[in-house]
Every structure is written in C-alpha cells, then in structure tokens.
C-alpha cells in the first residue's frame, strides 16, 4: 500500500509516524507543518525528514508564512496545489492527516 500523509502542524509527530506501515510512504507538509521543512532546532533538521525520501511541501503555505523556497531543506520537493492533486490520484492509494 502507498500511503500519503499530510502533516499540518509543527509538533512532534515522530512517534505516530513510526507506527505507520506502507510500501511507499510520502509526507506532504501543509499549513504550519511547513516549518518541519524550514526550521532547525539545536542545529538539527526535523526528525520527520529522516523517515522517508518522499517529501513534499506546499509552496503556497511557505509563502503565506513569509518563507521562500530557498528556506526549504534540499531533501524536500516544493509543490503546488495542482501537484498535490496529482500525488493524491497517481501516487498514493490511501491518505492520512496528522
């Protein structure tokens, strides 16, 4: 099963993510979840970025928070709403929201 997970909050969700099982796991960071892709705590990136290689962040939510694509961790692909729709219909059979 391919699972896409929307992460919309900047809080520790690592424990929940560790319990997810999927053949392909993808994170789509939206709303305040985009801070996982841009902020570093104590010089370290969010531990969520180490959980999968399929990482996406919504460009519109980055801009809304006064950030730019240059602020985003290089492991994360910046996507638009249209790209998210394509991910939902083409890449992920199931979706979750954290």
N, C-alpha and C positions, 0 to 999 in steps of 0.2 A: 504494500500500500504506500502511496505517495501522500505525505501529509504536509500541508502548508499551514504555518502558524503565524497569525497576526499578533504582534506584540505592541500594545498601545500604551504601556505605562513604564515609567522608569523606576522600577523597583526590582528587588531580587526575585527572579523567577527561575533561577537555575535548578532548584530542587524539583519544580514542576516539569521543566524541560527534560531533566534526567530520566523521568518516568515515561516519556513518550517513546514509542517504538514505531519505526517506519522504515521501509526500504529506502525511501528518499525523503529527507526532512528539509524543509525550507522555512526560513524566518522572513516575514515581511514586517518591517518596523514602520509603524504609523503613529500619528499623534505624538504624545510625549515619549513614546517608545524610540523615537529617532535619536534621543540622547544616548542610547546604548551605542550608537554608531559614531558619535562625535566626541563624547566626553571621556576623560581618563581619570580614574581615581587612584591616587598614590602612584601615578606614572603607568598604570596598567589599564588596558582596554577592558571593556565589559566582558565577563567570562562567557556570556552568551555567544560572542563572536567565535569562540573556540568549539562550539557544539556542532556546527555544520559548515559546509563550504557553500551552501546555497543561501546567500544573504542578500536581502533587498531592502532598500529604504525609499520611502515615497518623497520625491523631490518637492512637491507642494508643501509637505509638512516640515521639511527642512527650512524652506524659505519663510514659512509662517513664523518660525521661531528665530528668525534673524541669522540663520546659519547659511553656509554655502556648500556646494559640492566639494570644495577643497577641504572642508572641515571633516568630511566623512572618511572613516577608516578605509584604506585601499582594498580590503577584502570584501567590501560591501558594494553591490551594484545599485546605483541610483536609478529609480524607475518612475514612470508617470502613472496616472490612474489607468490609462489605456494598457500599459504594460502589466499592471496588476490584474486586470481583467483577462489578459492573455495567459498569465500564470495560473489563474483560477481554472480556466477552461482547458488549458493544454498540458499543464504540468502536475497539478495536484488533484487527486481524487477526493480527498477529504480536507476539511479546513477546521481550524480551532482558533479561538480568540483568548489571549492571555493579557 
